[in-house]
């Protein structure tokens, strides 16, 4: 419950600054986080939470973008594009505070 409240607070604050980013993170993070229950087998839920992290979502988006352009990328090229996207995000944040 505390983790869900912290996630809700984080997404609320983020949505005030950048609604689209808050919405996308909410759509990808809230369902797996709400599915977690105490007890039972935790391994499938842990794998689900790792698969829905923003970093992996960005990596899969890079792969999907190359697939939609009908120029499939190998894992090495996709990794380089992923790092480039992260670098561009850091540059935008540093230069514009965005």
CNS distance restraints for C-alpha pairs under 8 A (distance, minus, plus):
assign (resid   1 and name CA) (resid   5 and name CA) 6.19 0.50 0.50
assign (resid   2 and name CA) (resid   6 and name CA) 6.15 0.50 0.50
assign (resid   3 and name CA) (resid   7 and name CA) 6.13 0.50 0.50
assign (resid   4 and name CA) (resid   8 and name CA) 6.05 0.50 0.50
assign (resid   4 and name CA) (resid  33 and name CA) 7.02 0.50 0.50
assign (resid   4 and name CA) (resid  34 and name CA) 7.26 0.50 0.50
assign (resid   5 and name CA) (resid   9 and name CA) 6.14 0.50 0.50
assign (resid   6 and name CA) (resid  10 and name CA) 6.13 0.50 0.50
assign (resid   7 and name CA) (resid  11 and name CA) 6.10 0.50 0.50
assign (resid   7 and name CA) (resid  30 and name CA) 7.96 0.50 0.50
assign (resid   8 and name CA) (resid  12 and name CA) 6.01 0.50 0.50
assign (resid   9 and name CA) (resid  13 and name CA) 6.21 0.50 0.50
assign (resid  10 and name CA) (resid  14 and name CA) 6.08 0.50 0.50
assign (resid  11 and name CA) (resid  15 and name CA) 5.88 0.50 0.50
assign (resid  11 and name CA) (resid  22 and name CA) 5.49 0.50 0.50
assign (resid  11 and name CA) (resid  23 and name CA) 7.92 0.50 0.50
assign (resid  11 and name CA) (resid  25 and name CA) 7.53 0.50 0.50
assign (resid  11 and name CA) (resid  26 and name CA) 6.65 0.50 0.50
assign (resid  12 and name CA) (resid  16 and name CA) 6.45 0.50 0.50
assign (resid  12 and name CA) (resid  22 and name CA) 7.39 0.50 0.50
assign (resid  13 and name CA) (resid  17 and name CA) 6.81 0.50 0.50
assign (resid  14 and name CA) (resid  18 and name CA) 5.92 0.50 0.50
assign (resid  14 and name CA) (resid  19 and name CA) 7.02 0.50 0.50
assign (resid  14 and name CA) (resid  21 and name CA) 7.43 0.50 0.50
assign (resid  14 and name CA) (resid  22 and name CA) 5.37 0.50 0.50
assign (resid  15 and name CA) (resid  19 and name CA) 4.12 0.50 0.50
assign (resid  15 and name CA) (resid  20 and name CA) 7.23 0.50 0.50
assign (resid  15 and name CA) (resid  21 and name CA) 7.02 0.50 0.50
assign (resid  15 and name CA) (resid  22 and name CA) 4.52 0.50 0.50
assign (resid  15 and name CA) (resid  23 and name CA) 6.95 0.50 0.50
assign (resid  18 and name CA) (resid  22 and name CA) 6.26 0.50 0.50
assign (resid  19 and name CA) (resid  23 and name CA) 5.99 0.50 0.50
assign (resid  20 and name CA) (resid  24 and name CA) 6.16 0.50 0.50
assign (resid  21 and name CA) (resid  25 and name CA) 6.10 0.50 0.50
assign (resid  22 and name CA) (resid  26 and name CA) 5.95 0.50 0.50
assign (resid  23 and name CA) (resid  27 and name CA) 6.11 0.50 0.50
assign (resid  24 and name CA) (resid  28 and name CA) 6.28 0.50 0.50
assign (resid  25 and name CA) (resid  29 and name CA) 5.73 0.50 0.50
assign (resid  25 and name CA) (resid  30 and name CA) 7.92 0.50 0.50
assign (resid  25 and name CA) (resid  54 and name CA) 7.12 0.50 0.50
assign (resid  26 and name CA) (resid  30 and name CA) 5.42 0.50 0.50
assign (resid  27 and name CA) (resid  31 and name CA) 7.19 0.50 0.50
assign (resid  28 and name CA) (resid  32 and name CA) 7.71 0.50 0.50
assign (resid  28 and name CA) (resid  52 and name CA) 5.91 0.50 0.50
assign (resid  28 and name CA) (resid  53 and name CA) 7.74 0.50 0.50
assign (resid  29 and name CA) (resid  33 and name CA) 6.16 0.50 0.50
assign (resid  29 and name CA) (resid  49 and name CA) 7.63 0.50 0.50
assign (resid  29 and name CA) (resid  52 and name CA) 6.26 0.50 0.50
assign (resid  29 and name CA) (resid  53 and name CA) 7.17 0.50 0.50
assign (resid  30 and name CA) (resid  34 and name CA) 5.90 0.50 0.50
assign (resid  31 and name CA) (resid  35 and name CA) 6.20 0.50 0.50
assign (resid  32 and name CA) (resid  36 and name CA) 6.73 0.50 0.50
assign (resid  32 and name CA) (resid  45 and name CA) 7.30 0.50 0.50
assign (resid  32 and name CA) (resid  48 and name CA) 6.57 0.50 0.50
assign (resid  32 and name CA) (resid  49 and name CA) 5.98 0.50 0.50
assign (resid  32 and name CA) (resid  52 and name CA) 7.73 0.50 0.50
assign (resid  33 and name CA) (resid  49 and name CA) 7.09 0.50 0.50
assign (resid  35 and name CA) (resid  45 and name CA) 7.63 0.50 0.50
assign (resid  36 and name CA) (resid  45 and name CA) 6.51 0.50 0.50
assign (resid  41 and name CA) (resid  45 and name CA) 7.96 0.50 0.50
assign (resid  42 and name CA) (resid  46 and name CA) 6.03 0.50 0.50
assign (resid  43 and name CA) (resid  47 and name CA) 6.19 0.50 0.50
assign (resid  44 and name CA) (resid  48 and name CA) 6.19 0.50 0.50
assign (resid  45 and name CA) (resid  49 and name CA) 6.14 0.50 0.50
assign (resid  46 and name CA) (resid  50 and name CA) 6.28 0.50 0.50
assign (resid  47 and name CA) (resid  51 and name CA) 6.17 0.50 0.50
assign (resid  48 and name CA) (resid  52 and name CA) 6.37 0.50 0.50
assign (resid  49 and name CA) (resid  53 and name CA) 6.57 0.50 0.50
assign (resid  50 and name CA) (resid  56 and name CA) 7.88 0.50 0.50
assign (resid  51 and name CA) (resid  56 and name CA) 6.34 0.50 0.50
assign (resid  51 and name CA) (resid  57 and name CA) 7.56 0.50 0.50
assign (resid  52 and name CA) (resid  56 and name CA) 6.70 0.50 0.50
assign (resid  52 and name CA) (resid  57 and name CA) 6.31 0.50 0.50
assign (resid  53 and name CA) (resid  57 and name CA) 6.19 0.50 0.50
assign (resid  54 and name CA) (resid  58 and name CA) 6.12 0.50 0.50
assign (resid  55 and name CA) (resid  59 and name CA) 6.31 0.50 0.50
assign (resid  56 and name CA) (resid  60 and name CA) 6.11 0.50 0.50
assign (resid  57 and name CA) (resid  61 and name CA) 6.09 0.50 0.50
assign (resid  58 and name CA) (resid  62 and name CA) 6.24 0.50 0.50
assign (resid  58 and name CA) (resid  82 and name CA) 7.12 0.50 0.50
assign (resid  59 and name CA) (resid  63 and name CA) 6.45 0.50 0.50
assign (resid  59 and name CA) (resid  78 and name CA) 7.33 0.50 0.50
assign (resid  59 and name CA) (resid  79 and name CA) 7.41 0.50 0.50
assign (resid  59 and name CA) (resid  82 and name CA) 5.71 0.50 0.50
assign (resid  60 and name CA) (resid  64 and name CA) 6.08 0.50 0.50
assign (resid  61 and name CA) (resid  65 and name CA) 5.96 0.50 0.50
assign (resid  62 and name CA) (resid  66 and name CA) 6.39 0.50 0.50
assign (resid  62 and name CA) (resid  78 and name CA) 6.43 0.50 0.50
assign (resid  62 and name CA) (resid  81 and name CA) 6.97 0.50 0.50
assign (resid  62 and name CA) (resid  82 and name CA) 6.50 0.50 0.50
assign (resid  63 and name CA) (resid  67 and name CA) 6.23 0.50 0.50
assign (resid  63 and name CA) (resid  72 and name CA) 7.49 0.50 0.50
assign (resid  63 and name CA) (resid  73 and name CA) 6.72 0.50 0.50
assign (resid  63 and name CA) (resid  78 and name CA) 6.14 0.50 0.50
assign (resid  64 and name CA) (resid  68 and name CA) 6.09 0.50 0.50
assign (resid  65 and name CA) (resid  69 and name CA) 6.34 0.50 0.50
assign (resid  66 and name CA) (resid  70 and name CA) 6.45 0.50 0.50
assign (resid  66 and name CA) (resid  71 and name CA) 5.49 0.50 0.50
assign (resid  66 and name CA) (resid  72 and name CA) 5.23 0.50 0.50
assign (resid  66 and name CA) (resid  73 and name CA) 6.10 0.50 0.50
assign (resid  67 and name CA) (resid  71 and name CA) 5.85 0.50 0.50
assign (resid  67 and name CA) (resid  72 and name CA) 4.81 0.50 0.50
assign (resid  67 and name CA) (resid  73 and name CA) 7.37 0.50 0.50
assign (resid  73 and name CA) (resid  77 and name CA) 5.76 0.50 0.50
assign (resid  73 and name CA) (resid  78 and name CA) 5.79 0.50 0.50
assign (resid  74 and name CA) (resid  78 and name CA) 6.06 0.50 0.50
assign (resid  75 and name CA) (resid  79 and name CA) 5.94 0.50 0.50
assign (resid  76 and name CA) (resid  80 and name CA) 6.33 0.50 0.50
assign (resid  77 and name CA) (resid  81 and name CA) 6.22 0.50 0.50
assign (resid  78 and name CA) (resid  82 and name CA) 6.03 0.50 0.50
assign (resid  79 and name CA) (resid  83 and name CA) 6.20 0.50 0.50
assign (resid  80 and name CA) (resid  84 and name CA) 6.13 0.50 0.50
assign (resid  81 and name CA) (resid  85 and name CA) 6.13 0.50 0.50
assign (resid  82 and name CA) (resid  86 and name CA) 6.31 0.50 0.50
assign (resid  83 and name CA) (resid  87 and name CA) 6.06 0.50 0.50
assign (resid  84 and name CA) (resid  88 and name CA) 6.07 0.50 0.50
assign (resid  85 and name CA) (resid  89 and name CA) 6.17 0.50 0.50
assign (resid  86 and name CA) (resid  90 and name CA) 6.26 0.50 0.50
assign (resid  87 and name CA) (resid  91 and name CA) 6.10 0.50 0.50
assign (resid  88 and name CA) (resid  92 and name CA) 6.07 0.50 0.50
assign (resid  89 and name CA) (resid  93 and name CA) 6.17 0.50 0.50
assign (resid  90 and name CA) (resid  94 and name CA) 6.10 0.50 0.50
assign (resid  91 and name CA) (resid  95 and name CA) 5.99 0.50 0.50
assign (resid  92 and name CA) (resid  96 and name CA) 5.58 0.50 0.50
assign (resid  92 and name CA) (resid  97 and name CA) 6.78 0.50 0.50
assign (resid  92 and name CA) (resid  98 and name CA) 6.09 0.50 0.50
assign (resid  93 and name CA) (resid  97 and name CA) 4.40 0.50 0.50
assign (resid  93 and name CA) (resid  98 and name CA) 4.73 0.50 0.50
assign (resid  94 and name CA) (resid  98 and name CA) 7.82 0.50 0.50
